[in-house]
Amino acid sequence: MLKKIIIFIIASVTLLVLLFLSRPYLEKIYFKPQEKIKEKIEQGISGLEDKEVYEVVFENLEIPWSIVFLNDNEILVTERVGKVKILDLKNKKLLQEFKIEEVKHIGEGGLLGVTLHPNFSQNNFVYFYYTTEKDGNLINKVERYILKLTQNGKYELIKGKTIVDNIPAGNVHNGGRIKFGPDGYLYITTGDAGNSQNSQDINSLGGKILRVKDDGSLPEDNPFKNLTYAYGIRNSQGITWDSQGNLWSIDHGRSGVKSGLDEINLIEKGKNYGWPIIQGDETQEGMEKPIIHSGEDITWAPADLIYYNGNLFFTGLRGQGLYQYNIKNKKLTLHFFQKFGRLRAITLGPDGNFYISTSNRDGRGYPKEGDDKIIKVNTTKLFEKEISKTIIIESPKANEIVDSPLIIKGKAKGNWFFEATFPVTLVDWDGKIIAESYVEAKDNWMTEDFVPFEGKLEFKNPSFPNTDINHFSHRGTLIFRNSNPSGLLENQYYFELPIRFK
């Protein structure tokens, strides 16, 4: 008996020693981003060389998962543990906190996505995606609440209506991003909940991008006459629309030792995006390849996605940084690599800056002092170096509120011009053309040097419903294109400037 006890003790101690010695290796595989990221992805702003690039605006949060703006100065943040916090940006303080008691915080599940109704200012509807229990089983669901100000100036959060129920849930792969699209419908990303067969079953709510009306009813033109809009998804946590109204998503690739093959997808109604049958560059009839993937030996672990200025920006968890994918030139750039640790939420504020959250307290990171944080990123600084190589827009400024007639001034390299002019188009957030005109060189344009230009755009202020996620003044984009200068391909030079209408 004593011999068995001694053998057991020796074996236990040996196992503990091996686990301790192997911890750095295990951490490198499962938690720390691979150093190959530095070799394979162009590094952008690090955050070390210019403190004007970012500002920490809130600290000591617990796994903040989504951020939405209620107005210019107040944001609503969901924490995965089940808390809803309303924060005052101007004074950097907590205004109110609510607890959603139904939330089951387990593994990757909990209180996840949040979005406001396009007519939030009138109906006060706010939508939450969260994990809960039903009949002893884990499920995910989308609930509509009412968030309104009372007479004493305090917010009141009232549970209203179940929008989608019985979405597969588990310790992993719960999806969770919800946003209203330009068509006014609610889009929902769901994960396969650890069962990859869910993704290929069009009748399962798992592993999908779902599309539903704001009251939970079925849109008549959904492709399969159910809530499924696109399928073959593993665990998407981010969707967005570009200035032409195209829907984009990010998706987590395979996990474990062979982690990698994370994806950016251009989503079309009714299409199959392949999981678990094809990955990376693999093909099969009836399935869509990603626009870009991370490769087999690195992972982004993409967590949230927005569109801005011709680019897709997404946060990286294990990939620890802010990723920028230029749709036009297919270039991927990584900002703030390992500066803040794991990054999760990202949203565009009414001031034109990004607001991102860290996720270092989610059990897979290394919390630093003040974690988790919300960080404001100066978008102008992100584009300064790239833009200034070919074109400088002096007026209007990015995200400036403009009116007609709009005077446009700047400088551009001579090869932008064709017969001393190049076209400028004003489009709304849905890609609808509001106005078109030309700017004209104010000096000799047959040069490689910078040439001053000036032009004028006249337009009627748009009266279309505001479906912008931030629910403020109408958003639009000024698109600058060359027009086949000096035999170059048309639109080889291309730049978008985000603006706002009164």
C-alpha positions, 0 to 999 in steps of 0.5 A: 500500500505504501509503495502505491502511495509513493508511486502516486505522489511521484507521478503527481509531482512529475505531472505538475513539474511537466505542466509547469515547465510546458506552460510557456509553450502552451501559452505560446500555442494557445494564447500568445500571438505568433511572432510570425505575424510581424514577418507576414503582415505589414506593421502600421502604427505601433502607438509608441511613437505618437501619443496623439494616436490614442487615448484611454477613456475608460478603465477597469471594465470586465470583458467589454464585448460591444460598444454603441453610442447613445448620443455624442457623449454617452456610450452603452457597453455590454460586459460578458458577465451580464452587465450593461454600463452607460458611460459618460465620455466627456467626464469619463465616469460611469453614469448607470449600470444594469444587470441582466439576470438571465445571462449565463456567463460560461466559457465564451458565452454571456452578454455579447452583442448590442445594437440600437434600432435605426429609429432609436430616438423615437422608439427607444428600442435596444437589442441584446444578444446573450447566452442563457438557460432554457429547460436545463440547456444552454441557448443564445437569444436576441431580446429587445429592450426599451432604454429611456430617460425618466423625468429625473434624468436617469435611464430605465432599462425595460425587458420587452420582446424576444426577437430570436430564440433557441440559437445553439449555445455552448462553452465556445463559438457563440457568435454574438454580433448584431447590427441593423443593415441598410435595408432596415433588417437586423443581421445576427452572427451565430457560431456553430456552438462547438458542433460543426454540423450546425453550419451546413444545416440551413434549418439550424440557427447555429453557424449562420448569418441570420436576417430578421425584421425588427419585431422578430418576424421573417423577411419575405425575401430570405433565401430559404424561407427561414431566418438563414441569410448565409451559412457555412460559418464557424464563429463570426463575431463581426459584420459591417457594410461598405459604402456600396452597401456590400455586407462583409463578415469576419470568421474564426478559422480552425483552433488548437495547435493548428490554429489559423485560416481566419477569414474575411468574407464578402457575404451574399444572400443564400451563399455557403461559406464552406465550414467545415468542408473547405478552409483557406484556399480549398474549393468545392462547387457551391461554396465560397472562398474567403476574400482573404485568410490568415494562412495556416501558421498565424491567426488573427482571432477576429472579434469585431468589424467596421468599415471606414474610408475604403477599408475594413478594420477588425480587432484581433484577440489572439492576434492582439492588434487592430487590423486594416484591410484595404478593399481596393488594393487588398493590402493588410496592415496591423496597428498596435501589435501587442500594445494593448493585448487582446482587442475585442469591440470596435465602433466608429464614434460620431466624432469620426474616431474609433473606440475599441475595447481590450479583452484581457480579463476573458481568461485567455489574456494577461490583464494589465493595470486598468484592464479592461479598457476602452481606447479612443483611436485618432483615425486621422493619424491612421491615414496620415502617412498613406494618404499624403503620398498621393493626395491631400484633402484640405477641405472638407476634413474627415467627418466634417458636417457639410452642406451644399454647395460644398467647396473642395480644396486640396493637393494631388500628385500630377498623375491624378489628373487627366486634362487638368481635372478628375471626378469627385462623387458624393454618395450616401452611406447606402452607396446612392449617388447624391452628386457628381462633379469635377475638381480642376488643377490650379497649376500645371498638372503635367508633373509628378509634383503635388498640384493644387486643385479646387472644385464645387459640389452642389446637392440636395440634403438627403431625406432618406431614413437614417439607418446608420448604426450610430444614429446621428447625422446622415453619413456619406462619402466623398469618392476621389478617382483619377480618370485614366491619366497618362494611360494608367488604368482608370481608378488606379488612384482612389480615395474615400473621405467620410463626411456627414450631412446636416 
